Amino acid sequence: MVENNKSDSVNQEQTLDIERVKRRLDMLDQRLDNIDSMVTAVAERIMNQPITLNITCPYCGKNIEITIIGSEKPRA
């Protein structure tokens, strides 16, 4: 009888732990989806316009300009 009660309480604890882990994994999945959406939105904005990087050479002091021109894929 005592063993039955112990096994029942252990099973309940394990069930609660599993549910907790499932909830946390779902929350992590939602967060990753949100991050993916934000990164995609930023990348789409960047691909619509040219980006210019101005870098000063640490050795000679000259300015170096790098221009990146993105092209957006046509959407269906």
N, C-alpha and C positions, 0 to 999 in steps of 0.2 A: 504494500500500500504506500509506504513512504517512498519507495523507488518510483512508483507510478507518478506521484506528485512531483518528484524531482525531475523526472523525464519530461513531464508536461510543462513545467516551468522553464526548462532548458529549451524545449521546442518553441515555446512562446517567445523567449528572448531571441532565439535565432531568427524567428519569423519577423520580429520587430527590427532586428539588425538588417535583415535582407531588404525589408521595406525602406528603411532609412537609406541604404546604399542605392536602391533604385531611384528614390527621390533626388538624391544628390547627383546621380548620373544624369537624370533628366534635366536638372538645373544646369549642369555643366554643358550638356548638349545644346540647350537653349542659348547659353552665353556664347558658345562657339559659333552658333548660327548667326547671332547678332554681330559678332566680330567679323565674320565672313561677309555679311551684308554691308557693313561699314567700309571694309577694305575694298570690296567690289565697287561701291559707289565712288570712293575716292579715285580708284584706278580709272573708272569711266570718265570722270571729270578731267583727269590729267590727260587722258588719251585724246581729248577734244582740243587741246591747245598746246602750243610749244612750251618747252621748259628750258630755261637758260640758267646754267650754273656759272658763276664767276668765281674763279679760284686764283689766289695769289701764290706764286711759286715761293716756297720758303727759302730757296737757295739764291735765285737771281732777282726776286721781287717783281717779276713781270706778271701781269694779269693774264689769265688764261680763261677764255670763254668757251663753254661747251653748250651747244644747243641740241636738244632732243626734240624731234618732231614725231608725235604719235599719230597713228592712223587707226581709226575705229573700224571694226569689222561691220559690214552691213548686217542689219538684223532682219530676220524673216518675220 
